[in-house]
Amino acid sequence: MVDQKGRLTLIREIVQRGFRRTSLGLQAEQIAKLALAATLAEKRRVIRKKAGTGSTNQQHNAAVGRFAKDKARALKKSLVRINRKPLNLDAFMRERIPSPLLDRLDPLRPVRWKKIIARRFRTDYPRLSLGRLNFLDFPAETLQELAELSRYESEEVNAFLDFDDDYCHDIGVYLVIAEIWPQLSNVFRGGRMPEPVQKVLDAVGLRRDLHISLTSVKDHDNIWPFELRRRRTRGTTESPTAQLQPQGREQLNDKLVELIDQWLAVASAQCDSDDASVWSLTGDGKANIANMVGEILDNAERHSSGDGDGDWSMAAFMAKREEDGQPPQMRCYLAFLSVGASIAETIERAPPGPKEFCQRYATAHARPGQSYDTLLTIAALQDGVTSVHDAVRGGRGGTGLQDTLSFIGDLGGVPLPQADVRATIVSGASCVRLRSPILVGHPDARGRRVQWCNATNDPLYPPDYEFAFDLPAHFSGTLVSVAFTLDPSIFVPEGDDDGQQND
């Protein structure tokens, strides 16, 4: 709490920094509050001085004091038209909060960032419009949008923030925004967001993380969410046997299995055939989810942090979409995020075998637009490649990404030509963006699934630029984001009235 003397000192600092007295009340609400307090204090002081409150007549002094307070209250009433809640002055004077993600996406942030008190106020609040927020289809553009978000929070006093996409086309980008939101300056005063996007963010629990008002949300109809899940705060596990204890991911597996069964049941209800059965996961399908989620999250914990104690977050949803007069489609989105080391950086501390395998591939094919790190990232995505020394000695691990691609490929109907399945891996300054039919890995001579991102799926040829490329900025961590459409025609082939179960 700042006392009156501190407030006057702060006002002097503001003036010394070049703020005009006539514009002082137009600054951020924090500045206006301080200026008002100093003005009222000065009003009371002048009245007391003129009335001579230094006399020994206590009754006179008390009357002057009451008169001064009444005049100060009247002045306040004439100046302040709207009652506002007191604001936290700590936010007004706070220092920049380091952000592992933002400080790499926007290398100028540590230099550009200013305290609120030192920023130039503008009466016409600028608007930041974020569109094409979508790592699945526009990874480079999305990184640039996030860098622009960083610029606004570094320089502006007040701004409007608009989300201009008609729908949420990628839940992964909102995991990233939720990760960086606590480190942003509190400068955004509202903005636009379409109702379908509001519904998704509210359904997956991001209203709490972003502290935004989603006023258009009346229900979650046609949204089937998997609410945001996070690992506990990094570094808080103190038990020496933490790796031997039941992990939160077991409960997470059960919840995700329940959700995907629900997705399948809802999608199967879209079938025209009255005889179509309700789709559900088989035992193998449930086991695949456990393997997929378990290894991805284990990788996030072990690899994103040098001490093996990294964090992760994930969320998912299915939405019933009716666009451009087309039949309703069941669109599914799932994303995993870990912040810290990139895939290429973790390979540098991998055991000799996997490390040399990745390095040989990267050295053979690195070229402009596909850096050494991007090639390391592709090699690391193949079956059996892991940076965990115990896993290499035990001949296990390194299947998480291929399990994910195989699983979403099955759900999306790969390799049927109508399959709509997409996956994007953003890690460091590298992006691997996969589409059917170049999506699911195929067994090599050793029986390991490989996806080399070219038409022949051959490691002797470089990956196609369409599927693997360098990014314009560094993403400090790894984001795996996937999307697929549950199409009734995939699970109930033409002429098959009995339907079938998905596995």
N, C-alpha and C positions, 0 to 999 in steps of 0.2 A: 504494500500500500504506500502511495506517495503522499507525504504530508504537504501542508500549504507552502512551506518553504521550498520543498522539492518541486512543487508545481510551478512556482514563480521562476525557479532556476531553469526548469524545462521550457517555460515560455521564452525566457531570454535566449536559450539555445536555439529555439525556433527562429526568433528574430535574427539572431546572428548568422544563421544559415541562409538568410535571404528571403524568408517569407514576409510578404507585406502585411502590415497590420490589417488593412482593409480586406484581405483575402483569408485572414487567419481562420475565421469562422467557417470558411468554405472548404477547409481541408477535411481530412478523414474525421469521422465522428470523435475519435480519440482526441485529436487536436482541438476540435470545437469544445469538447467538454473541459479540457484544461483551460482554454481561453476564457470560457464562461466563469469557471471557478475563480480565476484571477480577477476578472472584471467585477464580480460581486464582492470579493474581498476588498478591492480598491474602493468600491462605492461605500461600503460600511466604514472604512478607514477615514475617508474624506468627511463623511457626516459626523463621525465622532470628533474629528479634529476641529471642525467648525463649531461644534456644540460645546467643546471644552469639557471632555469627560475626565480630565485630570483633577477635578475638584474633589473635596472631601465629602460632598453631598452625595451619599450613596443612592438616595431616591432619584436625584437628578441623573446620575450616571446610568441607573437602570432604565429610566425613561428614554434616554438617548439611545441606549442599546436596543430597546424595543423598536424605537423609531427607525434606526438604521437597518434592522432586520426586515421591517415592513417594506422599506424602500427597496432593499435588495431583492425581496421576494417579488415586488411589483416589476422591477427591472427584469428579473428572470422570466416572469410571465410574459412580458412584452417581447423578449428575445426568443424564447423557446415555445414553438407552436405545438410540438409533439412531445409527449413524455416518452423518454427512451430509458431503457435499462442501462445501468452503469456498465461500462466496458472495461475489460481487463487491460490495464496499462502495460502489463508485461509483454503482451502481444505487440503493442505499439513500439516498444523499444527492443524487442527480441533480436538476437543474432540469427544469422542464417543456420538452418538445420541441415547438416550434410545429408545427402541422399545418394546411396550407391547407384541407383538407376539414373536419376536426373543429372547428377554431376558428370556422368560419362556421356549421356545422350546430348547434353548441352555443356560442352567443356568451358564455355564462358560464364556459366552460372556463378562459380565462386568469385569471379572478378566483377561481374555485372551487378550482383545482388546488393541491394541497399536496405538499410533499415527504413521502416515506414516513414519515420520523421524526416528522412533525407530525400524522399521521393518528390517529384514534381506533381502537384495536384492538377487534375483537369476536371472542369465542371461537366464536360460531355464525356461520360464514362466510355472508354473504348470497348468494343465487342470482339471477343475471340470466338470464331466459328470453327468448330471441329467437325469435319465431314470425312467420310471414308475411313472411319476408325475401324480397321479391319486387318489384322495380321494375316488372315487366311488369303486374302486377295491383294492387299496393298501394304505389304510390310514396310517398304521404304518410306512411303507416304505417311504411314501411321507414326513411324519414328519422328518424322519431321513435324507432325502435328503435336506430338508430346514435347518436342524441343520448343515449339512456339508457346505451349502452355508454360514451360519453364521460364521463358522470356517475360511473359506477362506477370507471373508471380514474383519475378525478381525486380521489376521496375515500376509497376503501377500501384497506385493507392487504392483505386476501385476499378472494377471491370465487370462486364457481363460475360458469361460463359455459355455458349450455345452448342448443343449437340444436334447436328443437322441430319444425321442418318435417319431414314424413315423407320428402320428396324434395327435391332441388335443383330449384326451379322457375324459377331465373334465375341464370345464371352471372355476370351483371353485378354483382350485389350482393357476390359474393365477390371480384371484382376490386377493388371499393371497400374491402372489409375488408383485403385484402392490401396496399392502398396505405397505409392508416392504421395497420396493425399495428405497424410499427417505431417509431411515435411514442407508443404506449401505454405506461403504466406496467406493470411486470411484476407484476400483482396476481392474475391469473386462474390458479387452481390445478387446473383440470380441469373436467369437466362432462359432460353428455350430448350425443350426436350420433348420429342414426339411421345404421345401416349404409349405406343407399343414398346418403346425403349424403357419408359418409366415402369411399365408393368414387369418387364424382365428384371430390371435392377431391384425392384421391390421384392419380387418373388424369390430371388436368390439371396436376399439379405444384405444387399449393398447399400440400402438406404442408411443403415446404421454406420457403415464404414465411411461413407461420403458425407454424412450429415447434411443431406440436401432434402428439400421439400418436394415430394413427388405428388403434387396436388391432383393430378389427373387419374390416379390409381383408385379405382372403385372395387376392383376384384382381380383375381388372377385367372379368369376364364381363359381356356386355350393355352395355358402355360403349365408345364409340368417340370418343376425345378428340382435341382439338387443344390441345397443352400451352401453358401460359401463355407469351406472348411479350411482351417489352418492348423499347422503344427504349433505347439506351445512356444512362447517367446524364446528366442534363441538363447542358449546358454543357461537356461534355468533348471535343466535336469542335473540333480546332484547325486543321484544313486549310482554307485559303481557298477551295478548290474542292470543298468537301464536297458541295454540291448537284449537282455534275457527276459524282460518283463513284457506282458501283453501290451502291444502298441495300439494307439488310437486307430491305426489303419485297418485293424481287423473289424472294428465296428463300422468304419468307413466302407469297407468292402461289402458288408451286409446291406448297408443303406443303398449303395450304388446298384447292387443286384436287384433290390426291391424296386428301385426307380426304373431300371431298364426293362424289367418285367412289366412295369406299368406302361412304359412307352410302347412296348410291343403289343400289349393288350389294347391300348387306345388305337394304335395304328391298324391292328387287325380288324377293328370295328369299322374301318373305312372300306373294307372289301364289299363288293357288290353281291357276292355269292352268299346266300343264306346259310350254306353248309360250311362256310369257312370256319375253321377252329380258331381258338384264341391262341395267339403266338406267345411263347414263353422261352426263357433260356433253358437249355439242357444242363445236365450236370457238368459237361465239358465247358459249356459257355460260362457257367458260374466260376469254374476253376480258372478259366482264362482271365476273367475280370480280376480275380485275386492275384494271379501272377502279374498281370499288367500293372495294376495299381501298386501292388507291393514293391515291385522293382523300381518303378518310376519314382515313388516317394522315397525309397531307400537310397536311390541315386541322388535325389535332391538333398537328403540329409548328409550323406557321406561326401559328396563331391562338390557341392556348392560352397562349402566352407573348408578351409584348410585344417580345422580341428575336427572335422567329421560331425559337426553339430549344426548343420544348416537347417533352414526353414523351407516350408513349401505352403502353397495355397492351391485350392482347386474349386471349381464350380461347374455346373452343367445345367442345361435346360432343354426341353423340347417345346416347340411352339407350332401351333396350327396356323399356317399362313395361307391366305387367299389373295393372290396377286394377279393383276391384269386379266381378270376374268378366267383364270386357270382353275382347274379342280383343286380343292384344298390339299396342301402338302404338309407332312409332318417333318419339320426341320429340327435336327438334333445338334447340339453344340456342347463340347466338353473341352476343358483346358486345365493344364497343370503349370504352375509357375514356381521357380526357385530363383532366389536372388543371391548373387555372389560370383563364383568362378564360372566361366563359360566351359562348354564341352572341350574346346581345343585346349584350354588351360589345364583341365583335369588330365588330359592325355599326357601332358608333360610330366606328371608324377605317377603315371601308370607303370606296371611291371614291364620288364624289358620286352617280352613277347608282343603284347598288344601295342606297346608304344612303337616298336620298330615296324610292325605291320602298318600302322597308320602313317608313320613317317615316310615309308617307302612309297605308299600310294600318293601322299601329298607332294612329295618331291617329284614324282613322275609326271604329275598333271597340273601343277600350279601355273597359272597364267593370269593376265590382266582380267579383272572382274571375278576371278575365282582364286582367291589368295590361298596361301599355304594353310592358314587357319580354317578356311572354308572346306578345303580338301580333308584336313584332319577331322573336321566335324562329320563329313560324310562317312569316312572310314570308321569312325567311332559308333556309327548307327547300325553297323552290321552285327549279326548274331555272334556272340562269344567275345566281343570286345568290351572289356571292363577295366577300370583303373583300380579296382579293389584287389589287393594282393592275395588275400585269403581266398577269394572267389576264383582267381586264376589257378592257384595251387589245387583247389578242389574241382576244377574243371566245370564250374557252374557260373551263372550270372551272365550279364551282357545281352539279355533277350528282351528287355523292357520295351524298347521302341518297336522292334519287329512284332512283339505280341500286340502292341497297340494298333499297328497298321493292319495286322491280320484280323483283329477283332472288329475294328470299324469297317474293314472291307467286307467281312461276313454280314454285318448288320446292314451295310449299304448296298449289298448285292453285287460286289465285284466277283467275277469279271464281266457281268452282263453289261451290254453297251449303254443301257439306260441308268446305270449306277451313278449316283451323285455323291461322291466321297472326296473330301479334301483334308489335307493335313499340312500344317506349317510348323517348322521348328526354327525358332529364332534364338541364337546363342552367340554372344559376343558380337562381332561384326559380320556374322555369317547367317545366311538364311537357306533352308532347304524346304522347298514348297512342292508338295507331291499331289498328283492328281491321278485318278484311274485313267488308263491302265498302268501308268508308272506310279505305283503306290505300294502294293503288297510285295514283300520280298519273296524270291524264289530260291529253293534249295540249290546249293552249289555241289561240287563233287564230294564234299565232306558232309553234306546234309544240313549245312547251316544256311539259314535264310539271309539273302543278300539283296540289296537294292542299290545299284550303282548309278541310278538317275540318268540312264541313257536308254535308247530304244532297244539295244541288244542286251542290256543288263550285264555288261562286260567290264571288269575292272581295268582292262587294257586300254579302254577308251575313256576320255574325260567325260564328266557329267555334262548334260546339256545345260546351257545358261538358263533355260526356262525353269529348271528345277533346282538349280543351286547357284547362288551368286552372293557377292559381297554387299553389305549394307553401308549406307552413308554415315552411320554412327555406331557406337559400341553399346550393346545391350548387356548390362552386368548381370548375367545369369542365363537362365534357359526358360523359354516358354514353348510348351507343346500345345498347340491348339488344333482341334479337329472338328469337322462338321460332316454330317451325312443326312440323307433323306430316307425315311422309312417308307418305301413305296410298296403298296399292296401287290402290284404286278410282279414284284421280285419274289415274294414269298408264296404267292398263289399263281403258278405259271398257267398260261392259257390252256384250257382243257382239263385242268386239275381242280375239281370241285371240292376235294377233301381238305384242301389247305395243307399246311405243313408247319412244323415248329422250327424256329430259328435256333441255331446253335452257335 
